[in-house]
Amino acid sequence: MAASPTEMPPLTLPPADVAAALSLDAATEEPTGVAAENRRRIYQETNVAEHAATDYPGQAEARHALLAAALEAVINLNGAEAMAALRAADVERGMQALHGELSEEEVIAEVGNFLVMMERYGMAADGHQTAPSFVVRTALMARWNAVHGQELTDGFEDVHRRAYWGWLALHAAGAPLDRRLDALDLYAAVGGERALEARGVLLFEDGNTPGAHEAFVQGYQSRGTFRLRNFALESRR
């Protein structure tokens, strides 16, 4: 029987891969010294400025360039592995901030406007976290990369990419459709499950029934579930 696709498939992450990624971060040692302290100071200033929204046009870009240069200085002194160690330390402090372990001033210095982003992308609602902690941690990692002038998922393990792109594709209802579809391709590329079903749901909700039908048919051919067959029948109309 034809059935309307009303729900997105959930994000799934292999528990063993999540545990391994967390252990890897915990094993890193944050670099110290003048260059590391300078990088840390600029990072906190960047977060405070983002929250206050006081930068004039171009100032935020200049600040990010300064932060990228400060990161490069630490890497030059400590090796390429320093970036992962710095990020892990800042992200851990960011998680402490989100969990209410720091003062309000410290929260701003650690995460800037990240709480606003969490609400925008469905990771929080009415001030309460709704996404799994690993997804939030991964989003903090991506934000850290961005403000330091790196690619969003630079240095990520596959499970991080699966968490980041998977949440954006499957659960970030406030994101533009084209961005969610692109994220879905990246999610599928690192083993994300039920990507064709998710594509069909997104396209069906957008009114693109031919595109949805094609995705459901392909999904049915690869997985053979009655649910996908029924979705394909509904989207054929």
Phi, psi and omega per residue, in radians:
M1 nan 2.532 3.076
A2 -1.152 2.473 3.135
A3 -2.529 2.412 3.139
S4 -1.319 2.326 3.086
P5 -1.382 1.805 -3.033
T6 -1.865 -0.186 -3.085
E7 -2.280 2.459 3.030
M8 -1.357 2.531 3.007
P9 -1.120 2.605 -3.093
P10 -1.353 2.725 3.016
L11 -1.255 2.271 3.093
T12 -2.152 2.371 3.139
L13 -2.263 2.325 3.121
P14 -1.106 2.082 -3.098
P15 -0.963 -0.670 -3.127
A16 -1.135 -0.648 3.134
D17 -1.224 -0.667 3.082
V18 -1.084 -0.829 -3.137
A19 -1.068 -0.702 -3.137
A20 -1.146 -0.716 3.141
A21 -1.148 -0.714 3.109
L22 -1.144 -0.691 3.120
S23 -1.136 -0.664 3.133
L24 -1.098 -0.752 3.106
D25 -1.136 -0.741 -3.103
A26 -1.125 -0.438 -3.081
A27 -1.453 -0.184 -3.110
T28 -1.362 2.704 3.134
E29 -2.076 2.113 -3.065
E30 -1.162 2.256 3.094
P31 -1.097 2.621 3.107
T32 -2.138 3.057 3.127
G33 2.002 3.082 -3.053
V34 -1.078 -0.789 -3.112
A35 -1.110 -0.709 3.126
A36 -1.163 -0.698 3.120
E37 -1.148 -0.670 3.111
N38 -1.122 -0.771 3.111
R39 -1.066 -0.750 3.140
R40 -1.102 -0.732 3.139
R41 -1.095 -0.801 -3.132
I42 -1.142 -0.644 3.112
Y43 -1.068 -0.814 3.141
Q44 -1.165 -0.693 3.091
E45 -1.081 -0.658 3.109
T46 -1.107 -0.762 3.125
N47 -1.115 -0.749 3.137
V48 -1.117 -0.762 -3.140
A49 -1.124 -0.681 3.100
E50 -1.068 -0.777 -3.121
H51 -1.155 -0.708 -3.112
A52 -1.349 -0.342 -3.121
A53 0.935 0.804 -3.094
T54 -1.820 -0.125 -3.106
D55 -1.195 2.363 3.033
Y56 -1.411 2.889 -3.094
P57 -0.911 2.226 3.132
G58 1.634 -0.361 -3.088
Q59 -1.228 -0.673 3.119
A60 -1.091 -0.742 3.120
E61 -1.099 -0.706 3.121
A62 -1.130 -0.667 3.131
R63 -1.153 -0.720 3.113
H64 -1.148 -0.628 3.090
A65 -1.138 -0.682 3.098
L66 -1.132 -0.689 3.128
L67 -1.179 -0.710 3.100
A68 -1.077 -0.700 3.120
A69 -1.171 -0.653 3.117
A70 -1.160 -0.671 3.077
L71 -1.119 -0.754 3.129
E72 -1.057 -0.648 3.128
A73 -1.111 -0.709 3.116
V74 -1.164 -0.718 3.131
I75 -1.109 -0.708 3.133
N76 -1.080 -0.570 -3.115
L77 -1.487 -0.547 -2.966
N78 -2.062 -0.103 -3.126
G79 1.711 2.877 -3.049
A80 -1.074 -0.500 -3.117
E81 -1.200 -0.195 -3.127
A82 -1.117 -0.563 -3.114
M83 -1.075 -0.830 3.139
A84 -1.084 -0.644 -3.129
A85 -1.202 -0.767 3.101
L86 -1.083 -0.783 -3.116
R87 -1.102 -0.777 -3.130
A88 -1.046 -0.717 -3.132
A89 -1.177 -0.771 3.137
D90 -1.166 -0.692 3.139
V91 -1.150 -0.691 3.103
E92 -1.090 -0.724 3.080
R93 -1.145 -0.628 3.093
G94 -1.095 -0.722 3.101
M95 -1.140 -0.665 3.061
Q96 -1.071 -0.683 3.110
A97 -1.106 -0.774 -3.125
L98 -1.186 -0.461 -3.121
H99 -1.590 0.181 3.044
G100 1.362 0.356 -3.093
E101 -1.595 -0.088 -3.111
L102 -2.130 2.881 3.090
S103 -1.238 2.873 -3.131
E104 -1.035 -0.703 3.122
E105 -1.130 -0.712 3.133
E106 -1.193 -0.621 3.112
V107 -1.034 -0.819 3.139
I108 -1.078 -0.728 -3.119
A109 -1.176 -0.429 -3.096
E110 -1.640 -0.587 -3.017
V111 -2.227 -0.046 3.108
G112 0.964 -2.152 3.140
N113 -1.747 0.438 -3.086
F114 -1.059 -0.575 3.126
L115 -1.077 -0.628 3.086
V116 -1.141 -0.732 3.122
M117 -1.121 -0.646 3.111
M118 -1.049 -0.746 3.119
E119 -1.150 -0.719 -3.077
R120 -1.123 -0.630 -3.058
Y121 -1.853 0.377 2.991
G122 1.301 0.258 3.106
M123 -1.519 -0.174 3.106
A124 -2.643 2.701 3.090
A125 -2.499 2.233 -3.132
D126 0.939 0.678 3.080
G127 1.436 0.032 -3.115
H128 -1.982 2.309 3.141
Q129 -1.133 2.312 3.109
T130 -2.029 -0.368 -3.135
A131 -1.485 2.686 3.042
P132 -1.019 2.578 -3.095
S133 -1.005 -0.634 -3.138
F134 -1.145 -0.617 3.073
V135 -1.141 -0.777 3.122
V136 -1.098 -0.788 3.113
R137 -1.030 -0.729 -3.139
T138 -1.166 -0.678 3.086
A139 -1.127 -0.641 3.055
L140 -1.119 -0.673 3.089
M141 -1.077 -0.767 3.140
A142 -1.128 -0.721 3.097
R143 -1.096 -0.739 3.120
W144 -1.029 -0.794 3.102
N145 -1.021 -0.794 -3.070
A146 -1.077 -0.813 -3.087
V147 -1.248 -0.327 3.091
H148 -1.662 0.173 3.072
G149 1.361 0.369 3.134
Q150 -1.805 2.874 3.001
E151 -1.112 2.590 -3.035
L152 -0.890 -0.790 -3.048
T153 -1.893 0.375 3.126
D154 -1.071 2.276 3.114
G155 1.383 0.146 -3.137
F156 -1.406 2.569 2.876
E157 -1.351 2.852 3.135
D158 -1.011 -0.627 -3.126
V159 -1.175 -0.549 3.051
H160 -1.163 -0.786 3.126
R161 -1.091 -0.696 3.122
R162 -1.110 -0.700 3.116
A163 -1.194 -0.781 -3.064
Y164 -1.193 -0.960 -3.100
W165 -1.248 -0.570 3.133
G166 -1.144 -0.756 3.121
W167 -1.127 -0.772 3.133
L168 -1.041 -0.765 -3.089
A169 -1.269 -0.760 -2.959
L170 -1.625 -0.498 -2.960
H171 -2.239 -0.165 -3.106
A172 -1.516 1.327 -3.048
A173 -1.077 -0.401 -3.118
G174 -1.454 -0.094 -3.127
A175 -1.457 2.632 3.097
P176 -1.054 2.591 -3.089
L177 -1.022 -0.775 -3.093
D178 -1.099 -0.606 3.122
R179 -1.226 -0.640 3.116
R180 -1.195 -0.664 3.119
L181 -1.175 -0.705 3.071
D182 -1.089 -0.752 3.125
A183 -1.093 -0.608 -3.139
L184 -1.120 -0.683 3.081
D185 -1.090 -0.732 -3.140
L186 -1.212 -0.610 3.066
Y187 -1.106 -0.809 3.136
A188 -1.101 -0.602 -3.082
A189 -1.154 -0.385 3.117
V190 -1.930 0.488 3.012
G191 1.602 0.177 3.119
G192 -1.048 2.369 -3.025
E193 -1.560 2.620 3.014
R194 1.036 0.635 -3.101
A195 -1.173 -0.663 3.131
L196 -1.153 -0.684 3.072
E197 -1.075 -0.773 3.134
A198 -1.100 -0.716 3.100
R199 -1.051 -0.753 3.123
G200 -1.069 -0.740 3.134
V201 -1.105 -0.801 -3.141
L202 -1.050 -0.807 -3.108
L203 -1.210 -0.662 3.117
F204 -1.100 -0.766 3.127
E205 -1.127 -0.496 3.139
D206 -1.474 -0.064 3.137
G207 1.578 0.062 3.133
N208 -1.581 1.321 -3.068
T209 -1.192 -0.615 3.066
P210 -1.066 -0.766 3.117
G211 -1.132 -0.693 3.109
A212 -1.114 -0.755 -3.129
H213 -1.048 -0.775 3.134
E214 -1.061 -0.752 -3.130
A215 -1.143 -0.743 -3.138
F216 -1.160 -0.669 3.106
V217 -1.109 -0.792 3.118
Q218 -1.087 -0.711 3.107
G219 -1.120 -0.699 3.125
Y220 -1.158 -0.688 3.127
Q221 -1.142 -0.537 -3.103
S222 -1.576 -0.485 -3.067
R223 -2.035 -0.446 3.041
G224 1.193 0.477 3.141
T225 -1.573 2.549 3.123
F226 -1.087 -0.567 -3.127
R227 -1.033 -0.815 -3.135
L228 -1.195 -0.624 3.071
R229 -1.073 -0.758 -3.122
N230 -1.175 -0.644 3.069
F231 -1.121 -0.700 3.133
A232 -1.107 -0.685 3.096
L233 -1.108 -0.734 3.141
E234 -1.141 -0.738 -3.084
S235 -1.362 -0.141 3.100
R236 -1.354 -0.333 -3.020
R237 -1.199 nan nan
